[in-house]
Amino acid sequence: MDYIKYVNIKQGSQSVHRFSQGNTLPLVQKPFGFAAFSLQTDTSRGSWYYHPLDRSVEGIRLTRQPSPWISDHSVILNLHRLNMVLV
């Protein structure tokens, strides 16, 4: 059986600070990994930097943040449109 078609890394990520719908981030990492990659769609939201209904991607974020409720103290952000990396 092909289980990959059932995988949706955005499941539970359509949350806002006022109303929770899962409080997850679309994280990609190895099992028991130290850090994960995630899309960033809006920096102005702080730790709620990703929302699936946003129409553009600002960059790819390397983070240790498991949930929007638990902020990360430092990240690496690859801004692909500007061709630069912010630390």
N, CA, C and O atoms as a CHARMM CRD file, in Angstrom:
* protein
*
  348
    1    1 MET  N      0.84600  -1.18600   0.00000 PROA 1      0.00000
    2    1 MET  CA     0.00000   0.00000   0.00000 PROA 1      0.00000
    3    1 MET  C      0.88600   1.24300   0.00000 PROA 1      0.00000
    4    1 MET  O      1.92400   1.27400   0.66100 PROA 1      0.00000
    5    2 ASP  N      0.47700   2.24900  -0.73400 PROA 2      0.00000
    6    2 ASP  CA     1.22600   3.48700  -0.85100 PROA 2      0.00000
    7    2 ASP  C      0.72400   4.49400   0.19400 PROA 2      0.00000
    8    2 ASP  O     -0.25500   5.20200  -0.04200 PROA 2      0.00000
    9    3 TYR  N      1.39500   4.55200   1.34100 PROA 3      0.00000
   10    3 TYR  CA     0.96300   5.41400   2.44300 PROA 3      0.00000
   11    3 TYR  C      1.33700   6.87700   2.25800 PROA 3      0.00000
   12    3 TYR  O      0.76700   7.74400   2.92100 PROA 3      0.00000
   13    4 ILE  N      2.28200   7.17000   1.37300 PROA 4      0.00000
   14    4 ILE  CA     2.75700   8.55000   1.21600 PROA 4      0.00000
   15    4 ILE  C      1.63800   9.48400   0.75800 PROA 4      0.00000
   16    4 ILE  O      1.69000  10.67800   1.05200 PROA 4      0.00000
   17    5 LYS  N      0.63400   8.98200   0.05100 PROA 5      0.00000
   18    5 LYS  CA    -0.45400   9.84300  -0.39700 PROA 5      0.00000
   19    5 LYS  C     -1.35000  10.30000   0.76000 PROA 5      0.00000
   20    5 LYS  O     -2.14600  11.22400   0.59200 PROA 5      0.00000
   21    6 TYR  N     -1.23000   9.67300   1.91500 PROA 6      0.00000
   22    6 TYR  CA    -2.00200  10.06600   3.09000 PROA 6      0.00000
   23    6 TYR  C     -1.27300  11.06300   3.98600 PROA 6      0.00000
   24    6 TYR  O     -1.85000  11.54300   4.96200 PROA 6      0.00000
   25    7 VAL  N     -0.02700  11.38000   3.67700 PROA 7      0.00000
   26    7 VAL  CA     0.77700  12.28500   4.49100 PROA 7      0.00000
   27    7 VAL  C      0.44500  13.73200   4.13300 PROA 7      0.00000
   28    7 VAL  O      0.46900  14.11300   2.96200 PROA 7      0.00000
   29    8 ASN  N      0.13800  14.52700   5.14600 PROA 8      0.00000
   30    8 ASN  CA    -0.12000  15.95500   4.95800 PROA 8      0.00000
   31    8 ASN  C      0.60900  16.69400   6.08400 PROA 8      0.00000
   32    8 ASN  O      0.11600  16.74200   7.21100 PROA 8      0.00000
   33    9 ILE  N      1.77300  17.26600   5.78800 PROA 9      0.00000
   34    9 ILE  CA     2.55100  17.91600   6.84900 PROA 9      0.00000
   35    9 ILE  C      1.91500  19.22400   7.30800 PROA 9      0.00000
   36    9 ILE  O      2.34000  19.79600   8.31200 PROA 9      0.00000
   37   10 LYS  N      0.90800  19.70400   6.59000 PROA 10     0.00000
   38   10 LYS  CA     0.21600  20.93200   6.99800 PROA 10     0.00000
   39   10 LYS  C     -0.96700  20.65700   7.93300 PROA 10     0.00000
   40   10 LYS  O     -1.62700  21.59600   8.37600 PROA 10     0.00000
   41   11 GLN  N     -1.24300  19.39600   8.23500 PROA 11     0.00000
   42   11 GLN  CA    -2.36300  19.03500   9.10000 PROA 11     0.00000
   43   11 GLN  C     -2.22800  19.71200  10.46400 PROA 11     0.00000
   44   11 GLN  O     -1.19500  19.58100  11.12100 PROA 11     0.00000
   45   12 GLY  N     -3.25400  20.42700  10.88900 PROA 12     0.00000
   46   12 GLY  CA    -3.24900  21.08900  12.19700 PROA 12     0.00000
   47   12 GLY  C     -2.54300  22.42000  12.23100 PROA 12     0.00000
   48   12 GLY  O     -2.39300  22.99900  13.30700 PROA 12     0.00000
   49   13 SER  N     -2.10000  22.93400  11.08500 PROA 13     0.00000
   50   13 SER  CA    -1.32100  24.17700  11.08800 PROA 13     0.00000
   51   13 SER  C     -2.16300  25.42100  10.82100 PROA 13     0.00000
   52   13 SER  O     -1.62100  26.52600  10.81400 PROA 13     0.00000
   53   14 GLN  N     -3.45400  25.27900  10.60300 PROA 14     0.00000
   54   14 GLN  CA    -4.30200  26.43600  10.31800 PROA 14     0.00000
   55   14 GLN  C     -4.83000  27.02800  11.62600 PROA 14     0.00000
   56   14 GLN  O     -6.04100  27.11300  11.83100 PROA 14     0.00000
   57   15 SER  N     -3.92300  27.43000  12.50000 PROA 15     0.00000
   58   15 SER  CA    -4.25900  28.00500  13.79400 PROA 15     0.00000
   59   15 SER  C     -3.85500  29.46600  13.84800 PROA 15     0.00000
   60   15 SER  O     -2.96500  29.90400  13.11900 PROA 15     0.00000
   61   16 VAL  N     -4.50100  30.19900  14.69800 PROA 16     0.00000
   62   16 VAL  CA    -4.11700  31.56400  15.01900 PROA 16     0.00000
   63   16 VAL  C     -4.06100  31.66000  16.54100 PROA 16     0.00000
   64   16 VAL  O     -4.56100  30.77300  17.23300 PROA 16     0.00000
   65   17 HSD  N     -3.47200  32.70100  17.05700 PROA 17     0.00000
   66   17 HSD  CA    -3.29400  32.82100  18.50200 PROA 17     0.00000
   67   17 HSD  C     -4.63100  32.76200  19.24100 PROA 17     0.00000
   68   17 HSD  O     -4.70300  32.23800  20.35200 PROA 17     0.00000
   69   18 ARG  N     -5.67100  33.28800  18.64000 PROA 18     0.00000
   70   18 ARG  CA    -6.97900  33.35100  19.29500 PROA 18     0.00000
   71   18 ARG  C     -7.74800  32.02900  19.23000 PROA 18     0.00000
   72   18 ARG  O     -8.54800  31.74100  20.12100 PROA 18     0.00000
   73   19 PHE  N     -7.52100  31.22600  18.19400 PROA 19     0.00000
   74   19 PHE  CA    -8.28700  29.99900  18.00700 PROA 19     0.00000
   75   19 PHE  C     -7.38000  28.88100  17.51600 PROA 19     0.00000
   76   19 PHE  O     -6.72300  29.01100  16.48300 PROA 19     0.00000
   77   20 SER  N     -7.35000  27.79000  18.25600 PROA 20     0.00000
   78   20 SER  CA    -6.47100  26.67000  17.93000 PROA 20     0.00000
   79   20 SER  C     -7.17100  25.66400  17.02600 PROA 20     0.00000
   80   20 SER  O     -8.33200  25.31400  17.23400 PROA 20     0.00000
   81   21 GLN  N     -6.43600  25.21100  16.02100 PROA 21     0.00000
   82   21 GLN  CA    -6.90200  24.10400  15.18700 PROA 21     0.00000
   83   21 GLN  C     -5.81400  23.03600  15.08800 PROA 21     0.00000
   84   21 GLN  O     -5.67800  22.37700  14.05700 PROA 21     0.00000
   85   22 GLY  N     -5.05800  22.87100  16.13700 PROA 22     0.00000
   86   22 GLY  CA    -4.01900  21.84900  16.15900 PROA 22     0.00000
   87   22 GLY  C     -2.68700  22.34000  16.67800 PROA 22     0.00000
   88   22 GLY  O     -1.92800  21.56700  17.26300 PROA 22     0.00000
   89   23 ASN  N     -2.38700  23.61200  16.47500 PROA 23     0.00000
   90   23 ASN  CA    -1.13700  24.20900  16.95500 PROA 23     0.00000
   91   23 ASN  C      0.09900  23.44500  16.52600 PROA 23     0.00000
   92   23 ASN  O      1.00500  23.22300  17.32800 PROA 23     0.00000
   93   24 THR  N      0.14100  23.04600  15.28200 PROA 24     0.00000
   94   24 THR  CA     1.32700  22.36900  14.77800 PROA 24     0.00000
   95   24 THR  C      1.98300  23.20900  13.69600 PROA 24     0.00000
   96   24 THR  O      1.36800  24.12000  13.14100 PROA 24     0.00000
   97   25 LEU  N      3.20500  22.90200  13.41000 PROA 25     0.00000
   98   25 LEU  CA     3.96000  23.53900  12.33900 PROA 25     0.00000
   99   25 LEU  C      4.29800  22.47300  11.30500 PROA 25     0.00000
  100   25 LEU  O      4.44200  21.30500  11.66600 PROA 25     0.00000
  101   26 PRO  N      4.42900  22.83600  10.03400 PROA 26     0.00000
  102   26 PRO  CA     4.79000  21.84800   9.00500 PROA 26     0.00000
  103   26 PRO  C      6.28500  21.55600   9.03700 PROA 26     0.00000
  104   26 PRO  O      7.03800  22.04800   8.19600 PROA 26     0.00000
  105   27 LEU  N      6.70600  20.76300   9.99800 PROA 27     0.00000
  106   27 LEU  CA     8.12700  20.49100  10.20700 PROA 27     0.00000
  107   27 LEU  C      8.56300  19.24700   9.44000 PROA 27     0.00000
  108   27 LEU  O      7.82700  18.26500   9.35000 PROA 27     0.00000
  109   28 VAL  N      9.77100  19.30900   8.89200 PROA 28     0.00000
  110   28 VAL  CA    10.37000  18.17300   8.20000 PROA 28     0.00000
  111   28 VAL  C     11.71600  17.92000   8.85800 PROA 28     0.00000
  112   28 VAL  O     12.57500  18.80200   8.89700 PROA 28     0.00000
  113   29 GLN  N     11.89500  16.69700   9.38100 PROA 29     0.00000
  114   29 GLN  CA    13.15400  16.34700  10.03500 PROA 29     0.00000
  115   29 GLN  C     13.27800  14.83600  10.11300 PROA 29     0.00000
  116   29 GLN  O     12.31300  14.10700   9.88200 PROA 29     0.00000
  117   30 LYS  N     14.47400  14.37700  10.44100 PROA 30     0.00000
  118   30 LYS  CA    14.68700  12.96000  10.67300 PROA 30     0.00000
  119   30 LYS  C     14.03700  12.57900  12.00500 PROA 30     0.00000
  120   30 LYS  O     13.83600  13.44900  12.85100 PROA 30     0.00000
  121   31 PRO  N     13.70600  11.30800  12.21100 PROA 31     0.00000
  122   31 PRO  CA    13.16600  10.90000  13.50600 PROA 31     0.00000
  123   31 PRO  C     14.12900  11.24900  14.63700 PROA 31     0.00000
  124   31 PRO  O     15.32900  10.99200  14.54100 PROA 31     0.00000
  125   32 PHE  N     13.60600  11.82800  15.69200 PROA 32     0.00000
  126   32 PHE  CA    14.36600  12.26000  16.86300 PROA 32     0.00000
  127   32 PHE  C     15.43700  13.28500  16.50100 PROA 32     0.00000
  128   32 PHE  O     16.47500  13.36300  17.15800 PROA 32     0.00000
  129   33 GLY  N     15.18400  14.06500  15.46300 PROA 33     0.00000
  130   33 GLY  CA    16.14200  15.06900  15.01000 PROA 33     0.00000
  131   33 GLY  C     16.23800  16.25400  15.96300 PROA 33     0.00000
  132   33 GLY  O     15.30100  16.53000  16.71300 PROA 33     0.00000
  133   34 PHE  N     17.35200  16.94200  15.93700 PROA 34     0.00000
  134   34 PHE  CA    17.59000  18.09400  16.80600 PROA 34     0.00000
  135   34 PHE  C     16.92900  19.35400  16.25400 PROA 34     0.00000
  136   34 PHE  O     16.43100  20.18000  17.02000 PROA 34     0.00000
  137   35 ALA  N     16.92200  19.50500  14.94600 PROA 35     0.00000
  138   35 ALA  CA    16.34800  20.68600  14.31000 PROA 35     0.00000
  139   35 ALA  C     15.50400  20.24600  13.12100 PROA 35     0.00000
  140   35 ALA  O     15.67900  19.14900  12.59100 PROA 35     0.00000
  141   36 ALA  N     14.58400  21.12100  12.70900 PROA 36     0.00000
  142   36 ALA  CA    13.67400  20.79100  11.61800 PROA 36     0.00000
  143   36 ALA  C     13.59500  21.95500  10.63500 PROA 36     0.00000
  144   36 ALA  O     13.86200  23.10300  10.99000 PROA 36     0.00000
  145   37 PHE  N     13.23100  21.64800   9.42200 PROA 37     0.00000
  146   37 PHE  CA    12.99300  22.66500   8.40700 PROA 37     0.00000
  147   37 PHE  C     11.50200  22.94500   8.33000 PROA 37     0.00000
  148   37 PHE  O     10.67700  22.04200   8.47200 PROA 37     0.00000
  149   38 SER  N     11.16700  24.21100   8.10200 PROA 38     0.00000
  150   38 SER  CA     9.77200  24.60600   7.97800 PROA 38     0.00000
  151   38 SER  C      9.67600  25.79500   7.02900 PROA 38     0.00000
  152   38 SER  O     10.63100  26.55400   6.87100 PROA 38     0.00000
  153   39 LEU  N      8.52500  25.94600   6.40700 PROA 39     0.00000
  154   39 LEU  CA     8.28300  27.12200   5.58200 PROA 39     0.00000
  155   39 LEU  C      7.92300  28.30200   6.47100 PROA 39     0.00000
  156   39 LEU  O      7.28800  28.13000   7.51200 PROA 39     0.00000
  157   40 GLN  N      8.32200  29.47900   6.07000 PROA 40     0.00000
  158   40 GLN  CA     7.93800  30.71000   6.76500 PROA 40     0.00000
  159   40 GLN  C      7.16900  31.57200   5.78500 PROA 40     0.00000
  160   40 GLN  O      7.65800  31.88600   4.70000 PROA 40     0.00000
  161   41 THR  N      5.94100  31.95900   6.17900 PROA 41     0.00000
  162   41 THR  CA     5.10500  32.75000   5.28400 PROA 41     0.00000
  163   41 THR  C      4.91400  34.18500   5.75600 PROA 41     0.00000
  164   41 THR  O      4.59200  35.05400   4.94700 PROA 41     0.00000
  165   42 ASP  N      5.10600  34.45600   7.05400 PROA 42     0.00000
  166   42 ASP  CA     4.91000  35.82500   7.55800 PROA 42     0.00000
  167   42 ASP  C      5.69900  36.03300   8.84900 PROA 42     0.00000
  168   42 ASP  O      5.32900  35.50600   9.89900 PROA 42     0.00000
  169   43 THR  N      6.77100  36.79100   8.77200 PROA 43     0.00000
  170   43 THR  CA     7.62500  37.05300   9.92600 PROA 43     0.00000
  171   43 THR  C      6.91800  37.86800  10.99800 PROA 43     0.00000
  172   43 THR  O      7.22100  37.73300  12.18400 PROA 43     0.00000
  173   44 SER  N      5.98500  38.70800  10.59000 PROA 44     0.00000
  174   44 SER  CA     5.36200  39.63600  11.54200 PROA 44     0.00000
  175   44 SER  C      4.51500  38.93300  12.59300 PROA 44     0.00000
  176   44 SER  O      4.13600  39.56300  13.58000 PROA 44     0.00000
  177   45 ARG  N      4.20800  37.67300  12.42400 PROA 45     0.00000
  178   45 ARG  CA     3.40200  36.94200  13.40800 PROA 45     0.00000
  179   45 ARG  C      4.23300  36.32400  14.53000 PROA 45     0.00000
  180   45 ARG  O      3.67200  35.64000  15.38600 PROA 45     0.00000
  181   46 GLY  N      5.51300  36.53400  14.55500 PROA 46     0.00000
  182   46 GLY  CA     6.35400  35.97600  15.61200 PROA 46     0.00000
  183   46 GLY  C      6.47000  34.46600  15.49000 PROA 46     0.00000
  184   46 GLY  O      6.83900  33.95500  14.43300 PROA 46     0.00000
  185   47 SER  N      6.15400  33.74200  16.57300 PROA 47     0.00000
  186   47 SER  CA     6.29100  32.28900  16.55300 PROA 47     0.00000
  187   47 SER  C      5.19700  31.60700  15.73100 PROA 47     0.00000
  188   47 SER  O      5.26200  30.39900  15.50300 PROA 47     0.00000
  189   48 TRP  N      4.20900  32.35500  15.28900 PROA 48     0.00000
  190   48 TRP  CA     3.17000  31.85100  14.38700 PROA 48     0.00000
  191   48 TRP  C      3.55200  32.21500  12.95800 PROA 48     0.00000
  192   48 TRP  O      2.73000  32.75400  12.21700 PROA 48     0.00000
  193   49 TYR  N      4.76400  31.93300  12.57100 PROA 49     0.00000
  194   49 TYR  CA     5.33500  32.39500  11.30700 PROA 49     0.00000
  195   49 TYR  C      4.79800  31.66300  10.07700 PROA 49     0.00000
  196   49 TYR  O      5.07400  32.08300   8.95300 PROA 49     0.00000
  197   50 TYR  N      4.04800  30.59100  10.25800 PROA 50     0.00000
  198   50 TYR  CA     3.50500  29.85300   9.11200 PROA 50     0.00000
  199   50 TYR  C      1.98300  29.77100   9.21800 PROA 50     0.00000
  200   50 TYR  O      1.44100  29.50600  10.29100 PROA 50     0.00000
  201   51 HSD  N      1.30400  30.00000   8.10200 PROA 51     0.00000
  202   51 HSD  CA    -0.13000  29.76700   8.01000 PROA 51     0.00000
  203   51 HSD  C     -0.41200  29.21900   6.61100 PROA 51     0.00000
  204   51 HSD  O      0.05600  29.78900   5.62500 PROA 51     0.00000
  205   52 PRO  N     -1.17100  28.12200   6.50700 PROA 52     0.00000
  206   52 PRO  CA    -1.35300  27.47300   5.20700 PROA 52     0.00000
  207   52 PRO  C     -2.15500  28.29100   4.19400 PROA 52     0.00000
  208   52 PRO  O     -2.10600  27.99900   2.99900 PROA 52     0.00000
  209   53 LEU  N     -2.88800  29.30000   4.64300 PROA 53     0.00000
  210   53 LEU  CA    -3.67300  30.10300   3.71100 PROA 53     0.00000
  211   53 LEU  C     -2.90600  31.30000   3.14700 PROA 53     0.00000
  212   53 LEU  O     -3.40700  31.98600   2.25500 PROA 53     0.00000
  213   54 ASP  N     -1.69200  31.56000   3.65700 PROA 54     0.00000
  214   54 ASP  CA    -0.87200  32.63100   3.08100 PROA 54     0.00000
  215   54 ASP  C     -0.51300  32.27100   1.65000 PROA 54     0.00000
  216   54 ASP  O     -0.32200  31.10200   1.31500 PROA 54     0.00000
  217   55 ARG  N     -0.42400  33.29400   0.81300 PROA 55     0.00000
  218   55 ARG  CA    -0.24400  33.06000  -0.61600 PROA 55     0.00000
  219   55 ARG  C      1.21100  33.12100  -1.08200 PROA 55     0.00000
  220   55 ARG  O      1.48600  32.94100  -2.26800 PROA 55     0.00000
  221   56 SER  N      2.13800  33.37200  -0.16600 PROA 56     0.00000
  222   56 SER  CA     3.54700  33.40800  -0.56000 PROA 56     0.00000
  223   56 SER  C      4.41500  32.83600   0.55400 PROA 56     0.00000
  224   56 SER  O      3.99500  32.75000   1.70800 PROA 56     0.00000
  225   57 VAL  N      5.61600  32.45200   0.19100 PROA 57     0.00000
  226   57 VAL  CA     6.58600  31.90600   1.13900 PROA 57     0.00000
  227   57 VAL  C      7.74300  32.89000   1.24000 PROA 57     0.00000
  228   57 VAL  O      8.32600  33.27000   0.22400 PROA 57     0.00000
  229   58 GLU  N      8.07800  33.30400   2.46000 PROA 58     0.00000
  230   58 GLU  CA     9.21300  34.21600   2.64900 PROA 58     0.00000
  231   58 GLU  C     10.53600  33.47100   2.58800 PROA 58     0.00000
  232   58 GLU  O     11.51200  33.97400   2.03100 PROA 58     0.00000
  233   59 GLY  N     10.56900  32.27300   3.16000 PROA 59     0.00000
  234   59 GLY  CA    11.81600  31.53100   3.16600 PROA 59     0.00000
  235   59 GLY  C     11.66200  30.18500   3.83400 PROA 59     0.00000
  236   59 GLY  O     10.56600  29.78800   4.23100 PROA 59     0.00000
  237   60 ILE  N     12.78200  29.48600   3.95200 PROA 60     0.00000
  238   60 ILE  CA    12.83400  28.19500   4.62200 PROA 60     0.00000
  239   60 ILE  C     13.57500  28.39700   5.93000 PROA 60     0.00000
  240   60 ILE  O     14.67700  28.94600   5.95200 PROA 60     0.00000
  241   61 ARG  N     12.97400  27.95500   7.00600 PROA 61     0.00000
  242   61 ARG  CA    13.47000  28.20800   8.35800 PROA 61     0.00000
  243   61 ARG  C     14.01100  26.91800   8.95700 PROA 61     0.00000
  244   61 ARG  O     13.36700  25.87300   8.86300 PROA 61     0.00000
  245   62 LEU  N     15.18600  26.98100   9.57000 PROA 62     0.00000
  246   62 LEU  CA    15.74000  25.87200  10.33900 PROA 62     0.00000
  247   62 LEU  C     15.49800  26.20800  11.80300 PROA 62     0.00000
  248   62 LEU  O     16.02700  27.19800  12.30900 PROA 62     0.00000
  249   63 THR  N     14.70400  25.39300  12.48600 PROA 63     0.00000
  250   63 THR  CA    14.22600  25.73900  13.81700 PROA 63     0.00000
  251   63 THR  C     14.22200  24.53000  14.74200 PROA 63     0.00000
  252   63 THR  O     14.31100  23.38700  14.29300 PROA 63     0.00000
  253   64 ARG  N     14.11800  24.79700  16.03300 PROA 64     0.00000
  254   64 ARG  CA    13.91900  23.74900  17.03200 PROA 64     0.00000
  255   64 ARG  C     12.56700  23.94800  17.71700 PROA 64     0.00000
  256   64 ARG  O     12.32500  23.37200  18.77700 PROA 64     0.00000
  257   65 GLN  N     11.70400  24.73800  17.13800 PROA 65     0.00000
  258   65 GLN  CA    10.40300  25.07400  17.72500 PROA 65     0.00000
  259   65 GLN  C      9.38300  23.98000  17.41700 PROA 65     0.00000
  260   65 GLN  O      9.03800  23.79500  16.25000 PROA 65     0.00000
  261   66 PRO  N      8.88200  23.24200  18.42300 PROA 66     0.00000
  262   66 PRO  CA     7.94200  22.15700  18.16100 PROA 66     0.00000
  263   66 PRO  C      6.49500  22.60900  17.96600 PROA 66     0.00000
  264   66 PRO  O      5.68900  21.86900  17.40200 PROA 66     0.00000
  265   67 SER  N      6.15800  23.81100  18.42400 PROA 67     0.00000
  266   67 SER  CA     4.78400  24.29700  18.37200 PROA 67     0.00000
  267   67 SER  C      4.79900  25.82400  18.37700 PROA 67     0.00000
  268   67 SER  O      5.74000  26.41800  18.90400 PROA 67     0.00000
  269   68 PRO  N      3.78300  26.47500  17.80500 PROA 68     0.00000
  270   68 PRO  CA     3.74100  27.94600  17.85400 PROA 68     0.00000
  271   68 PRO  C      3.66800  28.49500  19.27800 PROA 68     0.00000
  272   68 PRO  O      4.04800  29.64300  19.50900 PROA 68     0.00000
  273   69 TRP  N      3.19400  27.70900  20.22700 PROA 69     0.00000
  274   69 TRP  CA     3.10100  28.17700  21.61600 PROA 69     0.00000
  275   69 TRP  C      4.45900  28.19200  22.31000 PROA 69     0.00000
  276   69 TRP  O      4.62700  28.87000  23.32400 PROA 69     0.00000
  277   70 ILE  N      5.41900  27.45900  21.78100 PROA 70     0.00000
  278   70 ILE  CA     6.75500  27.38700  22.37700 PROA 70     0.00000
  279   70 ILE  C      7.72100  28.08100  21.43200 PROA 70     0.00000
  280   70 ILE  O      8.13700  27.48700  20.43700 PROA 70     0.00000
  281   71 SER  N      8.08000  29.30500  21.71400 PROA 71     0.00000
  282   71 SER  CA     8.95600  30.05900  20.81500 PROA 71     0.00000
  283   71 SER  C     10.36500  29.48200  20.79500 PROA 71     0.00000
  284   71 SER  O     10.79100  28.80600  21.73200 PROA 71     0.00000
  285   72 ASP  N     11.06600  29.75900  19.72200 PROA 72     0.00000
  286   72 ASP  CA    12.45100  29.33800  19.56700 PROA 72     0.00000
  287   72 ASP  C     13.34700  30.53600  19.83100 PROA 72     0.00000
  288   72 ASP  O     13.01000  31.65600  19.44600 PROA 72     0.00000
  289   73 HSD  N     14.47500  30.31900  20.47700 PROA 73     0.00000
  290   73 HSD  CA    15.34500  31.45300  20.82100 PROA 73     0.00000
  291   73 HSD  C     16.27800  31.85000  19.69000 PROA 73     0.00000
  292   73 HSD  O     16.83900  32.94500  19.72100 PROA 73     0.00000
  293   74 SER  N     16.46100  31.00300  18.70100 PROA 74     0.00000
  294   74 SER  CA    17.26900  31.39100  17.54500 PROA 74     0.00000
  295   74 SER  C     16.92700  30.48200  16.37000 PROA 74     0.00000
  296   74 SER  O     16.61600  29.30500  16.54900 PROA 74     0.00000
  297   75 VAL  N     16.98900  31.03900  15.18300 PROA 75     0.00000
  298   75 VAL  CA    16.69100  30.28400  13.96400 PROA 75     0.00000
  299   75 VAL  C     17.67100  30.68800  12.87500 PROA 75     0.00000
  300   75 VAL  O     18.35600  31.70600  12.98000 PROA 75     0.00000
  301   76 ILE  N     17.72500  29.88700  11.84500 PROA 76     0.00000
  302   76 ILE  CA    18.42000  30.26000  10.61800 PROA 76     0.00000
  303   76 ILE  C     17.34900  30.32000   9.54200 PROA 76     0.00000
  304   76 ILE  O     16.58300  29.37400   9.36400 PROA 76     0.00000
  305   77 LEU  N     17.30100  31.42400   8.83300 PROA 77     0.00000
  306   77 LEU  CA    16.27400  31.62700   7.81800 PROA 77     0.00000
  307   77 LEU  C     16.93800  31.83900   6.46900 PROA 77     0.00000
  308   77 LEU  O     17.75200  32.74900   6.30900 PROA 77     0.00000
  309   78 ASN  N     16.59400  31.00500   5.50300 PROA 78     0.00000
  310   78 ASN  CA    17.10300  31.12900   4.14200 PROA 78     0.00000
  311   78 ASN  C     16.05400  31.86600   3.32000 PROA 78     0.00000
  312   78 ASN  O     14.99000  31.32200   3.02400 PROA 78     0.00000
  313   79 LEU  N     16.35900  33.10500   2.95600 PROA 79     0.00000
  314   79 LEU  CA    15.45300  33.91500   2.14600 PROA 79     0.00000
  315   79 LEU  C     15.79700  33.67900   0.68300 PROA 79     0.00000
  316   79 LEU  O     16.68500  34.33500   0.13800 PROA 79     0.00000
  317   80 HSD  N     15.11200  32.76200   0.05700 PROA 80     0.00000
  318   80 HSD  CA    15.46600  32.34300  -1.29800 PROA 80     0.00000
  319   80 HSD  C     15.27800  33.45200  -2.33400 PROA 80     0.00000
  320   80 HSD  O     15.98500  33.45900  -3.34200 PROA 80     0.00000
  321   81 ARG  N     14.37200  34.36500  -2.12700 PROA 81     0.00000
  322   81 ARG  CA    14.15800  35.43800  -3.11100 PROA 81     0.00000
  323   81 ARG  C     15.25100  36.49400  -3.04000 PROA 81     0.00000
  324   81 ARG  O     15.57900  37.12400  -4.04600 PROA 81     0.00000
  325   82 LEU  N     15.80800  36.68600  -1.86300 PROA 82     0.00000
  326   82 LEU  CA    16.86700  37.67800  -1.71000 PROA 82     0.00000
  327   82 LEU  C     18.25700  37.07600  -1.86200 PROA 82     0.00000
  328   82 LEU  O     19.25500  37.79500  -1.90100 PROA 82     0.00000
  329   83 ASN  N     18.31200  35.73400  -1.94800 PROA 83     0.00000
  330   83 ASN  CA    19.56400  35.02200  -2.07800 PROA 83     0.00000
  331   83 ASN  C     20.50600  35.33900  -0.92100 PROA 83     0.00000
  332   83 ASN  O     21.68000  35.64500  -1.13000 PROA 83     0.00000
  333   84 MET  N     19.97600  35.26300   0.30600 PROA 84     0.00000
  334   84 MET  CA    20.78100  35.52500   1.49000 PROA 84     0.00000
  335   84 MET  C     20.27900  34.69100   2.66700 PROA 84     0.00000
  336   84 MET  O     19.16100  34.17700   2.63900 PROA 84     0.00000
  337   85 VAL  N     21.10700  34.56300   3.69300 PROA 85     0.00000
  338   85 VAL  CA    20.75800  33.80400   4.89100 PROA 85     0.00000
  339   85 VAL  C     20.84300  34.74500   6.08700 PROA 85     0.00000
  340   85 VAL  O     21.84100  35.44600   6.25500 PROA 85     0.00000
  341   86 LEU  N     19.79600  34.76700   6.92400 PROA 86     0.00000
  342   86 LEU  CA    19.79000  35.55600   8.14900 PROA 86     0.00000
  343   86 LEU  C     19.91500  34.63500   9.34000 PROA 86     0.00000
  344   86 LEU  O     19.28200  33.58000   9.38400 PROA 86     0.00000
  345   87 VAL  N     20.73200  35.02900  10.31200 PROA 87     0.00000
  346   87 VAL  CA    20.92700  34.24200  11.53300 PROA 87     0.00000
  347   87 VAL  C     20.47900  35.05800  12.72100 PROA 87     0.00000
  348   87 VAL  O     20.55500  34.58800  13.85600 PROA 87     0.00000
